[in-house]
Structures are given as C-alpha cells and as structure tokens.
C-alpha cells in the first residue's frame, strides 16, 4: 500500500486532531471507533485489509478521536457531541463539500448523527457493526456489569499483562488468531490512557441516535455479522429497518471486526464494491446478468443466480465460492428455490430452469 499522509486540525474547543489520507478518488471519510491509532494500525493483521480495500478507488480519510492515538490525549470533553465535532473539524479542514461516510461500531452513531445534521454533505452512508443506542440504553448490559468492566479498565488497562484488555478483544474477534489478538491487545494499550478508556466506555454506553434514523436520506448500506458478540445482530437489523431505503447485508461471522481470511470478508467486499460503484454486482455469468425483476414463481435475483448454477451442475460449495457467499446461505437459497418451484430435488430444479432460460 502507498504511504499515508498525516495532518492536524483544531476543533472549536481547541483540541488537536490527527488525520491521515491515502489513495486517490472520491473522498471516503471514516468516523473513529473504539480506540484507534492511525499510525500503529496502518498495516496491521486486523485493519490492514480494510484500509487497502477502501483506498483502492477512493481517497480514504481516517482520524484519531480526541483522547487517543496521535490526537490530543489530555482532554476534558469526551462526550458524544465532541466526537461529532471532531468529525466536523476534519471535514472542514480538508475543505470537503461532499463525501462517502463510513461508521464502524461506535463510529456508526457518530456517522448517523453527522448525516442527520449535514444531509447535503453525505453522498452515501456505510455502516458496519453499528448501532443506534449504547448497551446501557438498549438494556444489553446491567449497570452492575458495566461498572465492573470500568473498574477493571481503570486498574488494569495500562499494564503489560494483556488479560484485562483481552476482555474486549475476545468479544471483538472471538475467532482471531493469537497474532491478531495480541496485536489488538497492544493497539488498545497504546491508543489511550486507562482514564480515557473509562470515559469512552461511559459515553458509548449512553449513546442514543434512534430518533435520527428516520431523518437519514442518504443511500445507506448496513453490514452486520449475524453472530456478533460485541454488538448484537438485532442492532444492525434495526438500522436496516428504520433508515429509509437502507440495504442490510448479513455476514456469516461471529467476529465484530472481520478477519481477512474468513469467507464473510469476501461477502463484505463484494457488497461494499457494489454499493460504492467500484465493482460489478456479483453474478454467476457475466453474459447473463441478473434480471431486474423476480423470475417466475417469485424467485429473487439471488435465487436466480443460484438456480443457474444448479442447472449447470454446481455443488453448494462451488456455488458459494463463485458467488462469494457462505455455504449455509447457499443451502438456504436452495431450500427456498425447491419450495418456490415445486421441485423435490436439484435435478427437478434444473429441469425447471432450462426451458425458462435460467440455465
């Protein structure tokens, strides 16, 4: 990857924010999420594939939120409004008049609030593993459990022993390799102080932008891992249902942050490329594009793709590999196809497809 360029800007309350730019093309701004360090995480086993993907066709803009990374560490205000203000400061400093906005995890509600305040600025909104209400607001965690985690953070965060930070890592990436987990543990330690880590958690727990969802008019793509252990899938589904016209893409993963080696990352890549217009929609045959309208018997466009490959003798695993979707997703599509076409097996489904030009 090319080298990123670092710059600084100052917020309205005098906090210096460090931002990084890399790549060429339309600007894509990422709102900060749980404790980052734009220099340390640049080429990493956890984030590297994200930055490479997003900077291939765009000018990717990332920044460290106040209190972490290369931005000012000693700050009094770590409120949600201050985080939105940081985003506004970076946008103003780079003289952006419109851009794509990405919100991952806690960056999601920041991106939602910014989009509601400045609808003319956001061309498209991309939300990954995001939510509208913090875990205390949505009742996911008890006050006692929340307070216990804060106590552990306060006393154990800065230690060389990573067992305290592993509490977070294991929920962000339960399927991480030892290298990935160790790296993420260290990222959290160097990103901020124990005191700031506590204040960040206090703020995120109380976030509530649920009332803003109906105000979002920008085209929106929501991606969420079905088995997410940090932010439950229901939070992504809520965003997808309450933001007008939003598209929700389910990811077959237990990780809050997708690992490059897992199949769900390929699904995420394909969905983002299609949404941003940097790659064609994934189809089974380039000479046979998916019809705009559902096929006979209510088959969806994706089911048509799967049916074409069934008619060509492909197995479920081969279909999953070609369409860059999970094996379980293919299995569900096949069951739906058999039901809709009145077929009892794959041979009958193929016989249904051929005379209708779906082979």
MARLUM-304690 format. One record per residue: x, y, z of N, C-alpha, C in turn; residue in one letter. Coordinates in steps of 0.001 Angstrom, whole numbers, plus 500000, padded with zeros to 6 digits. Layout:
<nodes>
    n.X    n.Y    n.Z   ca.X   ca.Y   ca.Z    c.X    c.Y    c.Z type
      X      Y      Z      X      Y      Z      X      Y      Z    A
...
</nodes>
This chain:
<nodes>
    n.X    n.Y    n.Z   ca.X   ca.Y   ca.Z    c.X    c.Y    c.Z type
 500841 498803 500000 500000 500000 500000 500874 501244 500000    X
 500401 502322 499371 501166 503576 499418 501178 504138 500828    X
 502136 505024 501092 502220 505629 502411 501069 506603 502631    X
 500543 506626 503849 499516 507597 504191 500169 508923 504576    X
 499424 509987 504416 499915 511315 504766 499172 511801 506001    X
 499914 512269 506999 499315 512731 508239 499171 514244 508239    X
 498124 514710 508896 497894 516142 509054 497188 516400 510374    X
 497109 517671 510769 496445 518035 512018 495461 519178 511774    X
 494398 519163 512551 493453 520278 512555 493036 520529 513996    X
 492367 521647 514233 491964 522015 515589 490454 522183 515653    X
 489842 521603 516662 488396 521679 516830 488001 523036 517424    X
 486704 523286 517498 486217 524563 518027 486565 524762 519492    X
 486812 523643 520221 487197 523787 521627 488700 523613 521838    X
 489476 523741 520750 490920 523782 520864 491655 522465 520925    X
 491014 521359 520587 491662 520044 520605 492287 519756 519238    X
 493559 519344 519252 494238 518983 518001 493904 517542 517622    X
 493434 517384 516387 493050 516081 515868 494008 515696 514746    X
 494527 514471 514817 495411 513971 513766 494603 513132 512782    X
 494783 513434 511481 494076 512679 510445 495081 512135 509440    X
 494673 511143 508690 495520 510522 507677 494743 510393 506385    X
 495413 510615 505255 494794 510437 503940 495663 509497 503119    X
 495030 508693 502283 495754 507779 501399 494847 507429 500232    X
 495436 507195 499064 494669 506811 497896 494218 507998 497074    X
 493580 507702 495947 493061 508718 495046 491630 508374 494668    X
 490845 509409 494393 489464 509210 494009 488531 509971 494914    X
 487230 509725 494813 486251 510417 495659 486569 510205 497129    X
 486379 511220 497971 486716 511075 499390 485777 510123 500122    X
 486379 509296 500970 485636 508385 501842 486167 508626 503254    X
 485318 509162 504115 485715 509525 505472 485246 508454 506451    X
 486150 507991 507302 485795 507008 508330 485728 507695 509689    X
 484588 507594 510348 484458 508097 511715 485178 507133 512659    X
 485888 507635 513675 486639 506746 514576 485715 505819 515366    X
 486235 504627 515646 485521 503709 516531 486424 503371 517710    X
 486078 502358 518461 486732 502017 519730 488254 502118 519655    X
 488773 503194 520151 490191 503399 520394 491106 502963 519246    X
 491613 503955 518536 492500 503664 517427 493800 504436 517514    X
 494673 504130 516580 495960 504810 516460 496306 504728 514974    X
 496037 505800 514227 496090 505716 512769 497462 505332 512225    X
 498513 505568 512991 499844 505176 512534 500119 503719 512866    X
 499849 503296 514086 500132 501929 514512 499256 500916 513761    X
 498018 501285 513448 497105 500330 512828 497167 500356 511307    X
 498081 501160 510732 498095 501344 509286 498248 500025 508534    X
 499293 499282 508823 499475 497984 508185 499510 496928 509289    X
 498330 496427 509588 498212 495518 510724 497470 494251 510325    X
 497574 493180 511126 496861 491939 510825 495362 492019 511094    X
 494907 493131 511655 493480 493302 511931 492837 494311 510986    X
 493518 495427 510736 492924 496509 509952 493495 496669 508543    X
 494649 496083 508267 495318 496337 507001 494466 496078 505771    X
 493713 494970 505764 492896 494640 504586 491758 495627 504392    X
 491257 496221 505476 490220 497255 505359 490772 498478 504629    X
 491921 498949 505085 492453 500193 504505 492883 499994 503051    X
 493429 498826 502753 493810 498552 501366 492591 498533 500452    X
 491536 497880 500889 490306 497802 500100 489691 499180 499883    X
 489569 499961 500950 488850 501232 500867 489646 502318 500158    X
 490960 502187 500103 491780 503217 499456 492105 502893 498000    X
 491628 501766 497504 491935 501379 496126 491279 502302 495112    X
 490054 502714 495372 489319 503563 494430 488896 504897 495041    X
 489320 505150 496277 488897 506374 496967 490070 507014 497712    X
 489897 508275 498040 490802 508913 498988 490256 508611 500378    X
 490926 507713 501070 490465 507284 502393 490985 508258 503452    X
 490073 508759 504273 490415 509713 505324 490034 509118 506666    X
 491025 508923 507541 490810 508401 508876 491389 509383 509870    X
 490883 509348 511096 491475 510210 512111 491299 509603 513500    X
 492194 509992 514392 492116 509541 515781 491175 510460 516551    X
 490190 509888 517223 489297 510718 518016 490075 511314 519191    X
 489575 512412 519673 490219 513089 520812 490476 512115 521961    X
 491637 512278 522595 491970 511418 523721 492665 510133 523341    X
 492904 509901 522026 493528 508645 521626 494454 508845 520435    X
 495302 507853 520219 496185 507870 519068 497114 509063 519053    X
 497217 509716 517891 498088 510872 517718 497365 512189 517950    X
 496090 512138 518264 495350 513348 518622 495652 513705 520077    X
 495242 514898 520510 495495 515323 521893 494958 514290 522879    X
 495787 513897 523835 495399 512888 524818 494736 513520 526044    X
 495242 514667 526475 494728 515305 527686 493558 516214 527325    X
 492361 515683 527378 491164 516445 527022 490112 516284 528114    X
 489306 517307 528289 488266 517272 529312 486950 516709 528776    X
 486692 516969 527504 485401 516614 526936 485521 515386 526028    X
 485004 514270 526486 484941 513064 525663 483483 512649 525447    X
 482648 513638 525238 481221 513403 525039 480933 512999 523595    X
 479734 512513 523379 479313 512133 522032 479298 513350 521103    X
 478792 514473 521580 478779 515687 520758 480191 516122 520378    X
 481146 515901 521283 482536 516243 520984 483073 515359 519863    X
 482684 514083 519861 483128 513187 518781 482570 513640 517429    X
 481319 514072 517422 480735 514577 516174 481454 515858 515749    X
 481793 516681 516720 482535 517912 516440 483906 517615 515831    X
 484565 516562 516294 485848 516166 515723 485695 515836 514236    X
 484640 515108 513902 484370 514759 512505 484129 516026 511677    X
 483373 516938 512228 483110 518201 511528 484405 518971 511284    X
 485307 518960 512264 486570 519691 512148 487445 519120 511038    X
 487507 517797 510935 488323 517164 509892 487749 517457 508513    X
 486439 517358 508387 485789 517651 507105 486061 519091 506686    X
 485939 520013 507623 486182 521425 507316 487649 521663 506951    X
 488567 521022 507666 489992 521233 507422 490407 520772 506031    X
 489754 519739 505533 490079 519202 504214 489219 519803 503107    X
 488369 520790 503484 487528 521503 502512 486667 520558 501672    X
 486109 519550 502321 485234 518620 501617 483842 519219 501490    X
 483255 519105 500302 481884 519589 500144 480882 518446 500032    X
 481380 517243 499764 480536 516035 499817 481452 514825 499814    X
 480979 513721 500396 481835 512549 500554 480996 511346 500978    X
 481625 510183 500934 481046 508948 501467 481474 508857 502932    X
 480560 508462 503795 480854 508399 505229 480728 506970 505728    X
 481760 506500 506406 481801 505146 506954 481791 505196 508477    X
 480905 504432 509083 480863 504304 510531 480945 502842 510934    X
 482013 502466 511636 482194 501106 512124 481983 501106 513629    X
 481145 500189 514132 480902 500055 515572 480443 501402 516155    X
 481152 501943 517169 480705 503195 517781 480824 504374 516819    X
 481600 504205 515731 481642 505241 514707 480330 505331 513955    X
 479507 504262 514043 478212 504257 513370 477285 505359 513846    X
 476992 505436 515152 476116 506512 515617 476699 507908 515386    X
 478029 508045 515427 478635 509346 515109 478337 509703 513658    X
 478494 508717 512762 478207 508947 511346 476725 509251 511119    X
 475857 508567 511853 474421 508807 511726 474073 510224 512162    X
 474608 510650 513309 474331 511994 513802 474860 513054 512834    X
 476070 512852 512319 476623 513815 511367 475745 513900 510118    X
 475312 512755 509609 474489 512722 508397 473159 513430 508616    X
 472582 513264 509801 471326 513943 510109 471521 515454 510178    X
 472667 515886 510721 472945 517317 510829 473336 517948 509495    X
 474015 517171 508656 474560 517707 507400 474179 516801 506223    X
 472904 516684 505919 472490 515755 504863 473049 516097 503491    X
 473350 517364 503258 473868 517775 501955 475315 517339 501737    X
 476002 516938 502799 477417 516596 502717 477657 515127 502394    X
 476735 514254 502775 476967 512808 502710 476309 512208 501465    X
 477154 511750 500538 476648 511121 499322 476079 509732 499612    X
 476816 508973 500411 476390 507625 500778 476846 507356 502203    X
 476067 506540 502914 476377 506191 504295 476607 504691 504381    X
 477759 504321 504920 478139 502922 505043 478300 502597 506524    X
 477519 501639 507022 477534 501296 508449 477903 499831 508618    X
 478887 499579 509458 479345 498202 509686 479390 497919 511189    X
 478693 496874 511616 478694 496509 513033 478236 497643 513927    X
 477346 498468 513418 476963 499704 514098 475678 499533 514910    X
 475310 500593 515590 474117 500577 516439 473609 501999 516633    X
 472362 502110 517084 471769 503426 517333 471785 503777 518816    X
 471792 502781 519683 471744 503029 521121 472844 502240 521821    X
 473531 502877 522777 474573 502225 523545 474032 501080 524382    X
 474938 500241 524895 474488 498990 525528 473674 499214 526798    X
 473878 500297 527531 473018 500571 528684 471665 501078 528230    X
 471647 501906 527200 470391 502460 526690 469478 501363 526127    X
 470098 500356 525503 469281 499307 524892 469077 498122 525835    X
 469617 498218 527062 469391 497182 528071 470169 495913 527851    X
 471257 495977 527074 472046 494786 526804 472902 494393 528005    X
 473301 495391 528776 474190 495169 529919 473590 495795 531172    X
 473758 495137 532309 473280 495714 533560 474246 496784 534035    X
 473765 497685 534885 474618 498739 535436 475749 498138 536252    X
 475470 497032 536947 476496 496395 537771 477628 495829 536915    X
 477267 495178 535819 478285 494625 534924 479080 495751 534272    X
 478404 496801 533875 479065 497958 533270 480088 498564 534239    X
 479680 498737 535477 480578 499318 536482 481776 498407 536752    X
 481550 497103 536724 482641 496158 536963 483699 496245 535862    X
 483246 496372 534615 484179 496498 533492 484963 497795 533602    X
 484302 498864 534026 485002 500142 534193 486090 500037 535267    X
 485792 499316 536332 486777 499136 537397 487989 498360 536886    X
 487757 497296 536143 488849 496529 535553 489677 497391 534612    X
 488994 498207 533823 489693 499083 532874 490585 500073 533613    X
 490034 500680 534634 490776 501703 535379 492052 501157 535988    X
 492011 499930 536514 493153 499386 537249 494057 498486 536412    X
 493555 497973 535280 494361 497015 534543 494741 497398 533126    X
 494162 498483 532624 494325 498822 531201 495783 499015 530799    X
 496532 499769 531553 497880 500131 531151 498952 499113 531478    X
 498599 498002 532058 499597 497013 532455 500145 496251 531244    X
 501340 495739 531383 501917 494910 530326 501123 493626 530161    X
 500576 493116 531258 499726 491931 531220 498447 492269 530464    X
 498188 491546 529370 497068 491910 528486 495729 491301 528891    X
 495675 490609 530043 494444 489880 530356 493242 490803 530531    X
 493469 492039 530971 492347 492966 531132 491821 493427 529767    X
 492742 493738 528867 492338 494177 527534 491790 493025 526702    X
 492210 491798 527020 491714 490621 526324 490207 490473 526509    X
 489681 491022 527587 488234 491021 527814 487505 491641 526628    X
 488077 492706 526076 487471 493362 524927 487805 492624 523636    X
 489051 492227 523493 489497 491560 522270 488694 490302 521985    X
 488412 489521 523031 487691 488263 522836 486261 488486 522370    X
 485709 489661 522634 484361 489959 522168 484386 490612 520786    X
 485451 491342 520487 485588 491936 519159 485885 490867 518115    X
 486792 489935 518455 487219 488927 517488 487405 487579 518177    X
 486329 486880 518488 486462 485595 519183 487197 484547 518360    X
 487272 484731 517046 487929 483751 516188 489285 484241 515703    X
 489838 485249 516367 491139 485785 515972 492256 484789 516245    X
 493304 484863 515437 494498 484076 515704 495224 484695 516895    X
 496217 483984 517412 496996 484507 518523 497692 485810 518124    X
 498212 485852 516895 498875 487070 516419 497903 488242 516379    X
 496708 488009 515844 495725 489083 515730 495258 489560 517096    X
 495003 488637 518002 494560 489008 519344 495643 489788 520084    X
 496883 489336 519972 497986 490017 520647 498160 491427 520102    X
 498037 491553 518781 498181 492874 518175 497069 493815 518646    X
 495838 493319 518701 494713 494170 519099 494828 494548 520574    X
 495317 493621 521391 495559 493949 522803 496535 495111 522925    X
 497600 495062 522135 498604 496115 522192 498076 497427 521618    X
 497270 497345 520564 496658 498555 519990 495861 499304 521048    X
 495064 498574 521804 494242 499209 522828 495117 499880 523898    X
 496215 499215 524268 497074 499767 525315 497724 501073 524885    X
 498260 501100 523661 498984 502294 523227 498059 503398 522726    X
 496786 503062 522498 495863 504046 521921 495479 505150 522907    X
 495350 504798 524183 494883 505803 525134 495226 505385 526563    X
 494931 506270 527486 495179 506007 528904 494010 505236 529519    X
 494231 504607 530673 493126 503930 531360 491975 504887 531665    X
 492317 506122 532059 491276 507106 532402 490409 507429 531187    X
 491048 507612 530036 490288 507920 528822 489473 506717 528363    X
 490028 505520 528506 489299 504309 528123 488015 504176 528941    X
 488080 504560 530219 486886 504539 531073 485860 505551 530574    X
 486312 506773 530290 485380 507812 529845 484737 507463 528504    X
 485513 506848 527607 484955 506432 526318 483838 505418 526528    X
 484063 504458 527413 483034 503451 527682 481795 504072 528317    X
 481991 505045 529188 480841 505715 529806 480010 506436 528759    X
 480684 507031 527777 479969 507756 526723 479248 506803 525788    X
 479938 505774 525317 479317 504862 524357 478106 504145 524954    X
 478142 503864 526242 477039 503150 526885 475735 503931 526815    X
 475835 505267 526755 474645 506119 526807 474257 506724 525463    X
 474940 506338 524386 474612 506880 523059 473169 506558 522693    X
 472499 507512 522072 471135 507278 521595 470840 508184 520402    X
 470897 507617 519210 470549 508362 517993 469377 507692 517290    X
 468604 506923 518053 467478 506206 517467 466524 507165 516755    X
 466303 508331 517344 465381 509304 516759 465897 509900 515465    X
 467189 509726 515193 467788 510287 513978 467607 509387 512754    X
 467316 508122 512959 467293 507178 511847 466276 507559 510770    X
 465128 508057 511181 464092 508431 510209 464460 509679 509418    X
 465497 510396 509870 465920 511614 509188 466981 511363 508122    X
 467537 510158 508087 468597 509853 507136 468010 509675 505733    X
 468516 510445 504789 468046 510362 503397 469128 509841 502455    X
 470361 509787 502894 471449 509301 502038 471297 507808 501781    X
 471642 507330 500591 471655 505880 500349 472533 505209 501391    X
 472019 504139 501995 472702 503535 503143 472859 502031 502977    X
 474061 501547 503276 474330 500112 503312 474695 499736 504736    X
 473998 498755 505284 474255 498266 506640 474797 496843 506536    X
 475971 496609 507115 476553 495271 507159 476719 494861 508614    X
 476321 493620 508930 476405 493189 510329 476592 491683 510400    X
 477530 491257 511238 477765 489833 511445 476622 489231 512260    X
 476092 488137 511791 474944 487504 512458 475306 487041 513866    X
 476559 486600 514067 476972 486111 515373 477784 487115 516174    X
 477697 488394 515832 478469 489446 516505 478267 489379 518021    X
 479369 489264 518767 479281 489154 520222 479505 490485 520932    X
 479867 491496 520175 480068 492833 520755 478821 493683 520584    X
 478312 493735 519371 477078 494471 519066 476124 493478 518411    X
 475076 493046 519099 474185 492013 518573 473611 492356 517198    X
 473399 491319 516412 472879 491467 515052 471583 492278 515019    X
 470776 492171 516060 469499 492900 516084 469705 494407 515934    X
 470868 494898 516365 471136 496334 516231 471311 496718 514771    X
 471976 495874 514007 472108 496125 512574 470773 496024 511863    X
 469980 495041 512270 468667 494880 511650 467782 496083 511951    X
 467917 496652 513135 467156 497850 513477 467540 499025 512577    X
 468838 499193 512340 469284 500261 511441 468721 500042 510043    X
 468793 498795 509574 468310 498498 508236 466826 498730 508060    X
 466055 498550 509134 464602 498700 509027 464126 500137 509242    X
 464876 500927 510002 464418 502273 510341 465038 503378 509489    X
 466099 503076 508739 466655 504040 507792 466006 503793 506445    X
 465326 504777 505920 464559 504621 504693 465438 504171 503533    X
 465031 503052 502906 465729 502569 501725 467046 501872 502001    X
 467405 501699 503272 468693 501073 503599 468698 499606 503175    X
 469866 499140 502758 470051 497730 502427 470845 497077 503529    X
 470346 495965 504041 471022 495218 505102 471650 493967 504516    X
 472944 493775 504764 473653 492579 504319 474102 491801 505542    X
 473628 490558 505668 474015 489690 506772 475370 489057 506475    X
 476227 489015 507474 477540 488414 507324 477639 487183 508224    X
 478037 486074 507658 478101 484812 508394 479399 484754 509186    X
 479408 485412 510350 480612 485506 511174 480223 485751 512621    X
 481123 485386 513528 480956 485703 514948 481809 486894 515360    X
 482599 487411 514424 483526 488493 514723 482886 489863 514529    X
 483129 490744 515464 482680 492130 515342 483520 492861 514297    X
 484802 492535 514239 485707 493040 513210 486105 491871 512318    X
 485786 491940 511040 486032 490813 510149 487516 490586 509917    X
 487899 489325 509945 489265 488901 509669 489387 488600 508176    X
 490516 488961 507596 490674 488850 506144 490480 487432 505634    X
 490854 486435 506416 490817 485049 505956 489427 484423 505990    X
 488466 485039 506657 487149 484408 506767 486279 484728 505550    X
 485418 483790 505129 484575 483987 503953 483706 485240 504033    X
 483293 485626 505226 482426 486797 505378 483100 488073 504871    X
 484428 488115 504924 485127 489304 504421 484912 489466 502918    X
 484924 488358 502187 484687 488430 500746 483271 488904 500448    X
 482327 488444 501245 480941 488900 501089 480858 490403 501349    X
 481520 490847 502407 481547 492272 502750 482174 493079 501613    X
 483304 492620 501087 483982 493295 499980 483044 493480 498800    X
 482393 492391 498402 481524 492437 497227 480364 493408 497432    X
 479772 493398 498624 478640 494283 498904 479064 495743 498895    X
 480214 496034 499492 480702 497411 499543 481060 497900 498148    X
 481720 497067 497357 482088 497461 495996 480856 497766 495155    X
 479841 496933 495280 478609 497176 494533 477960 498484 494986    X
 477914 498696 496293 477278 499898 496849 478021 501162 496436    X
 479346 501102 496422 480151 502281 496095 480392 502430 494596    X
 479970 501432 493828 480147 501522 492382 481572 501291 491929    X
 482358 500537 492719 483752 500278 492348 483950 498876 491808    X
 482865 498152 491647 482951 496811 491100 481566 496332 490746    X
 481451 495426 489800 480133 494947 489383 479487 494098 490457    X
 478166 494048 490424 477468 493119 491305 477914 491713 490955    X
 478039 490860 491955 478493 489500 491706 477378 488710 491044    X
 477639 488184 489845 476658 487385 489114 477301 486081 488716    X
 476499 485106 488368 477028 483794 488064 477602 483707 486669    X
 477182 484549 485768 477633 484501 484383 477589 485906 483843    X
 478724 486460 483469 478770 487850 483005 477950 488059 481755    X
 477736 486987 480983 476951 487117 479755 475458 487032 480028    X
 475125 486703 481265 473720 486561 481623 473451 487342 482886    X
 473298 488669 482827 473078 489476 484019 471777 489117 484713    X
 471740 489339 485973 470549 489050 486756 469414 489955 486310    X
 468233 489411 486032 467121 490258 485618 466726 491214 486713    X
 466212 492372 486323 465840 493398 487297 464627 492970 488110    X
 463743 492191 487491 462524 491765 488171 462652 490303 488574    X
 461941 489885 489622 461987 488485 490026 461543 487557 488899    X
 462150 486376 488851 461790 485377 487842 460445 484745 488207    X
 459961 483809 487359 458685 483143 487666 458673 482523 489056    X
 457470 482445 489610 457249 481840 490926 457920 482598 492056    X
 458200 483892 491832 458688 484741 492909 460139 484552 493280    X
 460931 483942 492413 462356 483795 492703 463021 485165 492762    X
 463867 485351 493748 464594 486613 493852 465788 486593 492895    X
 466373 487766 492606 467564 487779 491736 468673 486865 492228    X
 468924 486832 493523 469978 485964 494051 469611 484497 493857    X
 468335 484145 494027 467912 482765 493815 468062 482362 492359    X
 467855 483316 491443 468074 483043 490027 469543 482695 489782    X
 470437 483447 490402 471868 483158 490264 472181 481739 490730    X
 471642 481394 491896 471892 480064 492452 471281 478991 491558    X
 470073 479240 491065 469400 478257 490211 470173 478031 488913    X
 470726 479083 488336 471544 478934 487117 472706 477971 487370    X
 473340 478128 488514 474492 477288 488813 474085 475856 489156    X
 472905 475693 489777 472378 474341 489994 472165 473652 488656    X
 471580 474384 487705 471315 473831 486371 472608 473492 485637    X
 473690 474159 486004 474997 473869 485397 475778 472809 486157    X
 475110 472167 487130 475717 471039 487818 476651 471396 488955    X
 476580 472638 489443 477475 473065 490515 476983 472561 491878    X
 477914 472195 492739 477580 471816 494107 477357 473070 494946    X
 476818 472888 496162 476598 474047 497041 477904 474767 497358    X
 478987 474009 497588 480269 474639 497900 480809 475414 496698    X
 480647 474845 495508 481100 475539 494294 480304 476818 494067    X
 479002 476761 494360 478159 477966 494235 478600 479023 495231    X
 478872 478598 496467 479321 479543 497497 480619 480226 497076    X
 481549 479443 496527 482825 480007 496099 482654 480987 494944    X
 481793 480656 493997 481623 481517 492819 480895 482806 493141    X
 479886 482732 494007 479099 483924 494336 479652 484672 495543    X
 480699 484141 496155 481332 484742 497333 480303 484929 498449    X
 479595 483842 498764 478674 483815 499891 478955 482552 500697    X
 478384 482453 501884 478680 481297 502735 477930 480053 502269    X
 478451 478889 502664 477816 477612 502339 476403 477550 502907    X
 476237 478019 504156 474908 477996 504788 473915 478864 504033    X
 474381 479997 503507 473492 480868 502735 473030 480163 501468    X
 473943 479466 500795 473576 478717 499592 472534 477656 499939    X
 472771 476940 501022 471828 475886 501441 470432 476457 501649    X
 470337 477618 502281 469036 478256 502495 468402 478668 501173    X
 469217 479186 500246 468687 479567 498933 468146 478350 498190    X
 468871 477235 498262 468431 476025 497570 467090 475545 498119    X
 466942 475558 499437 465672 475157 500041 464532 476043 499558    X
 464779 477345 499485 463757 478281 499029 463414 478038 497571    X
 464428 477778 496755 464199 477523 495325 463355 476279 495117    X
 463676 475224 495838 462901 473978 495713 461445 474216 496091    X
 461234 474979 497145 459866 475258 497576 459089 476084 496573    X
 459721 477125 496054 459037 478030 495125 458759 477387 493774    X
 459645 476504 493329 459476 475884 492010 458739 474550 492072    X
 458401 474113 493292 457704 472838 493439 458575 471643 493134    X
 459880 471805 493266 460822 470731 492958 461150 469952 494237    X
 461405 468659 494082 461742 467842 495241 463250 467616 495355    X
 463998 467928 494299 465446 467743 494328 466107 468679 493320    X
 467438 468654 493258 468188 469556 492385 467956 469244 490910    X
 467744 467953 490578 467504 467573 489180 466213 468209 488672    X
 465167 468175 489500 463900 468779 489097 464035 470295 488997    X
 464840 470892 489886 465059 472333 489819 465761 472712 488525    X
 466734 471888 488111 467419 472139 486856 466461 472008 485675    X
 465584 471010 485752 464601 470822 484688 463644 472014 484619    X
 463364 472625 485748 462528 473834 485788 463267 475000 485138    X
 464555 475080 485368 465323 476252 484918 465541 476284 483423    X
 465870 475147 482821 466332 475128 481421 465301 475694 480449    X
 464028 475255 480447 463072 475819 479464 462734 477281 479708    X
 463063 477803 480847 462793 479202 481156 464002 480100 480916    X
 465034 479543 480327 466228 480335 480026 467038 480694 481246    X
 466917 479924 482315 467622 480223 483552 468789 479285 483777    X
 469305 478726 482705 470435 477818 482837 471690 478417 482225    X
</nodes>
